[in-house]
Amino acid sequence: MDYQSTLPHRILNRLFRCEDLRACPTDAPYLYRWIIFKRPSGRACYIHHIVGPDWGRDPHDHPKTFVSIGLAGHYVEEVYFDPNQTVRSWQAPWFRIFGHDFVHRITEADAWTLIFTGREMFNWGFWLRKVGQVTWVRHDVYIAGVTKDC
């Protein structure tokens, strides 16, 4: 679907700068992010339109603590390092607070969210799961390895 031609995208594109996130330049975006404000400290406010699953095959953590307010839609995530690895489904509206150490992977989505972030304080990355072990890999190293064939 050409999300950029929809009315909400056209309106937001006129008001704010949009970033579209994708694994490779030729891939379709999985997330559109409009920057409402971004402070030098890293504190920020965004509107996200999540239109598909995370591009990485492995779960990730985050560089910041953040608040997610579900405005419309839904998403499904796999949550890791919970007492039980779980699959959770979220339908708007929701109010969630994520710590930087929350490890998950979105597997299905069509959701609009309002995001407020704290200061960037942590290195973030991906958790590679192999039989009998889990290895954390810094995000830039992981992304370079996954996208080398783009």
BAKOLBA-838806 format. One record per atom (N, C-alpha, C): x, y, z; residue number from 1. Coordinates in steps of 0.2 Angstrom, whole numbers, plus 5000, padded with zeros to 4 digits. Atoms other than C-alpha are relative to their C-alpha. Layout:
<sites>
{{X; Y; Z}; NUM} ...
</sites>
This chain:
<sites>
{{5004; 4994; 5000}; 1} {{5000; 5000; 5000}; 1} {{5004; 5006; 5000}; 1} {{4996; 4993; 5001}; 2} {{5006; 5018; 4996}; 2} {{4997; 5004; 5006}; 2} {{5002; 4996; 4994}; 3} {{5004; 5025; 5014}; 3} {{5001; 5007; 4999}; 3} {{4998; 4993; 5000}; 4} {{5012; 5041; 5009}; 4} {{4994; 5004; 4996}; 4} {{5005; 4996; 5004}; 5} {{4997; 5046; 4998}; 5} {{4993; 5000; 5004}; 5} {{5006; 5000; 4996}; 6} {{4984; 5043; 5012}; 6} {{5000; 5007; 5004}; 6} {{5002; 4993; 4997}; 7} {{4976; 5059; 5020}; 7} {{5004; 5001; 5007}; 7} {{4996; 4998; 4994}; 8} {{4984; 5057; 5037}; 8} {{5008; 5001; 4999}; 8} {{4993; 4999; 5001}; 9} {{5002; 5055; 5030}; 9} {{5001; 5006; 4996}; 9} {{4999; 4993; 5004}; 10} {{4999; 5070; 5018}; 10} {{5000; 5006; 5005}; 10} {{5000; 4994; 4995}; 11} {{4994; 5081; 5033}; 11} {{5006; 5000; 5004}; 11} {{4994; 5000; 4996}; 12} {{5008; 5075; 5044}; 12} {{5006; 5002; 4996}; 12} {{4994; 4998; 5004}; 13} {{5021; 5077; 5030}; 13} {{5000; 5008; 4999}; 13} {{4999; 4992; 5001}; 14} {{5016; 5096; 5028}; 14} {{5002; 5003; 5007}; 14} {{4999; 4997; 4993}; 15} {{5017; 5099; 5047}; 15} {{5007; 4998; 5003}; 15} {{4994; 5003; 4997}; 16} {{5032; 5088; 5052}; 16} {{5005; 4997; 4995}; 16} {{4995; 5004; 5004}; 17} {{5048; 5080; 5045}; 17} {{4999; 4993; 5001}; 17} {{5001; 5007; 5000}; 18} {{5045; 5062; 5041}; 18} {{5006; 4996; 4999}; 18} {{4994; 5005; 5002}; 19} {{5058; 5048; 5042}; 19} {{4996; 4993; 4999}; 19} {{5002; 5007; 5001}; 20} {{5054; 5031; 5035}; 20} {{5005; 4995; 5001}; 20} {{4995; 5005; 4997}; 21} {{5063; 5016; 5043}; 21} {{4999; 4994; 4996}; 21} {{5000; 5006; 5004}; 22} {{5067; 5001; 5032}; 22} {{5007; 4996; 5001}; 22} {{4994; 5004; 4999}; 23} {{5080; 4987; 5032}; 23} {{5005; 5002; 4994}; 23} {{4996; 4998; 5006}; 24} {{5086; 4991; 5014}; 24} {{4997; 5006; 4996}; 24} {{5004; 4994; 5004}; 25} {{5083; 5006; 5003}; 25} {{4995; 4998; 4995}; 25} {{5005; 5003; 5005}; 26} {{5073; 4995; 4991}; 26} {{4994; 4997; 5003}; 26} {{5006; 5003; 4996}; 27} {{5062; 4988; 5005}; 27} {{4995; 5005; 5001}; 27} {{5006; 4996; 4998}; 28} {{5045; 4995; 5009}; 28} {{5002; 5002; 5008}; 28} {{4999; 4998; 4993}; 29} {{5046; 5005; 5026}; 29} {{4995; 4996; 5004}; 29} {{5004; 5003; 4995}; 30} {{5040; 4996; 5041}; 30} {{4997; 5005; 5005}; 30} {{5002; 4995; 4995}; 31} {{5038; 5012; 5051}; 31} {{5001; 5007; 4997}; 31} {{4999; 4993; 5002}; 32} {{5035; 5030; 5047}; 32} {{5000; 5004; 5007}; 32} {{4999; 4996; 4993}; 33} {{5041; 5043; 5061}; 33} {{5000; 5007; 4998}; 33} {{5000; 4993; 5001}; 34} {{5036; 5061; 5061}; 34} {{5003; 5003; 5007}; 34} {{4997; 4997; 4994}; 35} {{5047; 5072; 5073}; 35} {{4996; 5006; 5002}; 35} {{5004; 4995; 4997}; 36} {{5036; 5083; 5083}; 36} {{5005; 5005; 5003}; 36} {{4994; 4997; 4998}; 37} {{5051; 5089; 5093}; 37} {{5006; 4996; 5002}; 37} {{4994; 5004; 4998}; 38} {{5069; 5083; 5097}; 38} {{5005; 5005; 5003}; 38} {{4995; 4996; 4996}; 39} {{5080; 5091; 5110}; 39} {{5007; 4998; 5000}; 39} {{4993; 5002; 5000}; 40} {{5099; 5091; 5111}; 40} {{5001; 4994; 5005}; 40} {{4999; 5005; 4995}; 41} {{5097; 5080; 5126}; 41} {{4998; 4993; 4998}; 41} {{5003; 5006; 5002}; 42} {{5088; 5067; 5116}; 42} {{4993; 4999; 5001}; 42} {{5008; 5000; 4999}; 43} {{5071; 5070; 5123}; 43} {{4997; 5001; 4994}; 43} {{5003; 4999; 5007}; 44} {{5059; 5069; 5109}; 44} {{4993; 4998; 5001}; 44} {{5007; 5002; 5001}; 45} {{5041; 5067; 5104}; 45} {{4999; 4999; 4992}; 45} {{5001; 5003; 5007}; 46} {{5036; 5057; 5088}; 46} {{4993; 4998; 4999}; 46} {{5005; 5004; 5002}; 47} {{5021; 5051; 5079}; 47} {{5002; 4994; 4996}; 47} {{4998; 5006; 5004}; 48} {{5024; 5033; 5073}; 48} {{4993; 4997; 4997}; 48} {{5005; 5004; 5003}; 49} {{5014; 5024; 5060}; 49} {{5004; 4993; 4999}; 49} {{4996; 5006; 5001}; 50} {{5020; 5006; 5062}; 50} {{4995; 4996; 4995}; 50} {{5004; 5003; 5005}; 51} {{5014; 4997; 5046}; 51} {{5002; 4993; 4998}; 51} {{4998; 5007; 5001}; 52} {{5023; 4980; 5047}; 52} {{5005; 4998; 5006}; 52} {{4996; 5003; 4994}; 53} {{5034; 4969; 5058}; 53} {{5007; 5003; 5000}; 53} {{4993; 4997; 4999}; 54} {{5051; 4974; 5064}; 54} {{5004; 4996; 4994}; 54} {{4996; 5003; 5006}; 55} {{5064; 4971; 5049}; 55} {{5005; 4995; 5003}; 55} {{4995; 5005; 4997}; 56} {{5076; 4962; 5061}; 56} {{4997; 4993; 5002}; 56} {{5003; 5007; 4998}; 57} {{5074; 4943; 5064}; 57} {{5001; 4999; 5007}; 57} {{4999; 5001; 4992}; 58} {{5080; 4945; 5082}; 58} {{4997; 5006; 5004}; 58} {{5002; 4995; 4996}; 59} {{5073; 4954; 5096}; 59} {{5005; 5006; 5002}; 59} {{4995; 4995; 4998}; 60} {{5080; 4971; 5102}; 60} {{4997; 5004; 5006}; 60} {{5001; 4996; 4994}; 61} {{5081; 4983; 5117}; 61} {{5000; 5007; 4997}; 61} {{5000; 4993; 5002}; 62} {{5081; 5002; 5116}; 62} {{5005; 5005; 5003}; 62} {{4995; 4995; 4997}; 63} {{5093; 5017; 5119}; 63} {{4997; 5004; 5005}; 63} {{5003; 4996; 4996}; 64} {{5080; 5026; 5129}; 64} {{4994; 4997; 5004}; 64} {{5006; 5002; 4997}; 65} {{5066; 5024; 5141}; 65} {{4994; 5004; 4996}; 65} {{5005; 4996; 5004}; 66} {{5050; 5030; 5132}; 66} {{4993; 4998; 5002}; 66} {{5007; 5001; 4999}; 67} {{5031; 5031; 5133}; 67} {{4997; 4999; 4994}; 67} {{5003; 5001; 5006}; 68} {{5020; 5024; 5120}; 68} {{4992; 5001; 5001}; 68} {{5007; 4999; 5000}; 69} {{5002; 5030; 5118}; 69} {{4997; 4998; 4994}; 69} {{5004; 5003; 5006}; 70} {{4991; 5020; 5106}; 70} {{4995; 5004; 4998}; 70} {{5005; 4996; 5002}; 71} {{4981; 5031; 5096}; 71} {{4994; 4996; 4995}; 71} {{5005; 5004; 5004}; 72} {{4973; 5019; 5083}; 72} {{5004; 4993; 4998}; 72} {{4997; 5006; 5002}; 73} {{4976; 5001; 5077}; 73} {{5002; 4995; 5005}; 73} {{4998; 5006; 4996}; 74} {{4985; 4986; 5084}; 74} {{5007; 4998; 4998}; 74} {{4994; 5003; 5002}; 75} {{5001; 4977; 5085}; 75} {{5001; 4994; 5004}; 75} {{4998; 5006; 4996}; 76} {{5008; 4960; 5091}; 76} {{5007; 5000; 5001}; 76} {{4993; 5000; 4999}; 77} {{5024; 4958; 5099}; 77} {{5002; 4993; 5004}; 77} {{4997; 5005; 4996}; 78} {{5035; 4944; 5106}; 78} {{5004; 5003; 5005}; 78} {{4996; 4997; 4994}; 79} {{5042; 4948; 5123}; 79} {{5005; 4995; 5003}; 79} {{4995; 5004; 4998}; 80} {{5058; 4941; 5129}; 80} {{5002; 5001; 5007}; 80} {{4997; 5000; 4993}; 81} {{5066; 4938; 5146}; 81} {{4995; 5002; 5005}; 81} {{5006; 5000; 4995}; 82} {{5049; 4938; 5154}; 82} {{5000; 4994; 5003}; 82} {{4999; 5007; 4997}; 83} {{5047; 4924; 5166}; 83} {{4998; 4994; 4995}; 83} {{5001; 5004; 5005}; 84} {{5039; 4916; 5151}; 84} {{5000; 5004; 4993}; 84} {{5000; 4996; 5006}; 85} {{5043; 4921; 5133}; 85} {{4992; 5000; 4998}; 85} {{5007; 4999; 5001}; 86} {{5026; 4928; 5128}; 86} {{4999; 5004; 4994}; 86} {{5003; 4996; 5006}; 87} {{5016; 4935; 5113}; 87} {{4995; 5004; 5003}; 87} {{5005; 4995; 4998}; 88} {{5006; 4950; 5117}; 88} {{4997; 5004; 4994}; 88} {{5003; 4996; 5005}; 89} {{4993; 4959; 5107}; 89} {{4997; 5006; 5003}; 89} {{5002; 4994; 4997}; 90} {{4989; 4977; 5109}; 90} {{4995; 5003; 4995}; 90} {{5005; 4997; 5004}; 91} {{4973; 4986; 5103}; 91} {{5000; 5007; 5003}; 91} {{5001; 4993; 4998}; 92} {{4972; 5005; 5104}; 92} {{4993; 5001; 5003}; 92} {{4995; 4996; 4997}; 93} {{4970; 5014; 5115}; 93} {{5004; 4996; 5005}; 93} {{4995; 5003; 4995}; 94} {{4985; 5010; 5126}; 94} {{5004; 5005; 5003}; 94} {{4995; 4995; 4997}; 95} {{4997; 5019; 5138}; 95} {{5005; 4995; 5003}; 95} {{4994; 5005; 4998}; 96} {{5014; 5009; 5140}; 96} {{5006; 5004; 5001}; 96} {{4994; 4997; 4998}; 97} {{5030; 5014; 5148}; 97} {{5005; 4994; 4998}; 97} {{4994; 5005; 5001}; 98} {{5046; 5005; 5141}; 98} {{5006; 5002; 5003}; 98} {{4993; 4998; 4997}; 99} {{5062; 5004; 5150}; 99} {{5005; 4998; 4994}; 99} {{4995; 5002; 5006}; 100} {{5078; 5003; 5139}; 100} {{5001; 4993; 5000}; 100} {{4998; 5007; 5000}; 101} {{5080; 4985; 5144}; 101} {{4994; 4995; 4998}; 101} {{5006; 5004; 5003}; 102} {{5063; 4979; 5137}; 102} {{5002; 4997; 4994}; 102} {{4998; 5004; 5006}; 103} {{5067; 4966; 5124}; 103} {{4994; 4997; 4997}; 103} {{5006; 5002; 5003}; 104} {{5054; 4963; 5111}; 104} {{5002; 5000; 4992}; 104} {{5000; 4999; 5008}; 105} {{5051; 4961; 5092}; 105} {{4992; 5000; 4998}; 105} {{5007; 4999; 5003}; 106} {{5035; 4967; 5083}; 106} {{4999; 4995; 4995}; 106} {{5001; 5005; 5006}; 107} {{5028; 4953; 5072}; 107} {{4994; 5002; 4996}; 107} {{5006; 4998; 5004}; 108} {{5012; 4961; 5066}; 108} {{4998; 5007; 5002}; 108} {{5002; 4994; 4998}; 109} {{5007; 4979; 5065}; 109} {{4996; 5004; 4995}; 109} {{5003; 4994; 5003}; 110} {{4996; 4993; 5059}; 110} {{4997; 5004; 5005}; 110} {{5002; 4996; 4994}; 111} {{4996; 5006; 5073}; 111} {{5003; 5007; 4999}; 111} {{4998; 4993; 4999}; 112} {{4997; 5024; 5076}; 112} {{5002; 5001; 5007}; 112} {{4998; 4999; 4993}; 113} {{5007; 5029; 5092}; 113} {{5002; 5007; 5000}; 113} {{4997; 4994; 4998}; 114} {{5012; 5045; 5100}; 114} {{5005; 4998; 5005}; 114} {{4995; 5003; 4996}; 115} {{5029; 5042; 5108}; 115} {{5004; 5006; 5003}; 115} {{4996; 4995; 4997}; 116} {{5038; 5053; 5121}; 116} {{5007; 4996; 5003}; 116} {{4994; 5003; 4998}; 117} {{5057; 5048; 5124}; 117} {{5003; 5004; 5006}; 117} {{4995; 4997; 4996}; 118} {{5069; 5051; 5138}; 118} {{5006; 5002; 4997}; 118} {{4993; 4999; 5003}; 119} {{5087; 5055; 5136}; 119} {{5003; 4994; 4998}; 119} {{4997; 5006; 5002}; 120} {{5097; 5043; 5126}; 120} {{5006; 4999; 5005}; 120} {{4995; 5002; 4995}; 121} {{5108; 5034; 5139}; 121} {{5003; 4994; 4999}; 121} {{4998; 5007; 5000}; 122} {{5111; 5017; 5134}; 122} {{5002; 4998; 4992}; 122} {{4999; 5004; 5007}; 123} {{5119; 5007; 5119}; 123} {{4994; 4996; 4999}; 123} {{5006; 5005; 5001}; 124} {{5105; 4997; 5111}; 124} {{5003; 4995; 4995}; 124} {{4998; 5005; 5005}; 125} {{5106; 4981; 5101}; 125} {{4995; 4995; 5000}; 125} {{5004; 5006; 5002}; 126} {{5099; 4965; 5096}; 126} {{5002; 4994; 5004}; 126} {{4999; 5006; 4997}; 127} {{5098; 4948; 5105}; 127} {{5000; 4994; 4996}; 127} {{4999; 5005; 5004}; 128} {{5104; 4934; 5095}; 128} {{4999; 4993; 5004}; 128} {{5002; 5007; 4996}; 129} {{5096; 4917; 5101}; 129} {{5003; 4994; 4996}; 129} {{4997; 5006; 5002}; 130} {{5106; 4902; 5098}; 130} {{4998; 4994; 5005}; 130} {{5001; 5005; 4995}; 131} {{5103; 4885; 5106}; 131} {{5005; 5000; 5006}; 131} {{4996; 5000; 4994}; 132} {{5109; 4886; 5124}; 132} {{5003; 5007; 5002}; 132} {{4997; 4994; 4998}; 133} {{5114; 4904; 5123}; 133} {{4997; 5006; 4997}; 133} {{5003; 4994; 5003}; 134} {{5109; 4922; 5120}; 134} {{5006; 5005; 5000}; 134} {{4995; 4995; 5001}; 135} {{5121; 4935; 5113}; 135} {{4998; 5007; 4998}; 135} {{5002; 4993; 5002}; 136} {{5119; 4954; 5113}; 136} {{5005; 5003; 4995}; 136} {{4996; 4997; 5005}; 137} {{5125; 4963; 5098}; 137} {{4998; 5007; 4999}; 137} {{5001; 4993; 5000}; 138} {{5127; 4982; 5097}; 138} {{4996; 5001; 4993}; 138} {{5004; 4999; 5005}; 139} {{5114; 4989; 5085}; 139} {{5003; 5002; 4993}; 139} {{4997; 4999; 5006}; 140} {{5126; 4996; 5072}; 140} {{5004; 4994; 4997}; 140} {{4996; 5006; 5002}; 141} {{5136; 4980; 5071}; 141} {{4995; 4995; 4997}; 141} {{5005; 5004; 5002}; 142} {{5120; 4970; 5069}; 142} {{4997; 5003; 4993}; 142} {{5003; 4997; 5006}; 143} {{5112; 4982; 5056}; 143} {{5005; 4999; 4994}; 143} {{4995; 5001; 5005}; 144} {{5129; 4982; 5046}; 144} {{5000; 4993; 4997}; 144} {{5000; 5007; 5002}; 145} {{5128; 4963; 5045}; 145} {{4994; 4998; 4997}; 145} {{5007; 5002; 5003}; 146} {{5110; 4961; 5041}; 146} {{4999; 5004; 4993}; 146} {{5002; 4996; 5006}; 147} {{5110; 4975; 5027}; 147} {{5006; 5000; 4995}; 147} {{4994; 5000; 5005}; 148} {{5127; 4971; 5019}; 148} {{4998; 4998; 4993}; 148} {{5002; 5002; 5007}; 149} {{5118; 4963; 5004}; 149} {{4995; 5004; 4997}; 149} {{5005; 4995; 5003}; 150} {{5106; 4978; 5001}; 150} {{5003; 5003; 4994}; 150} 
</sites>
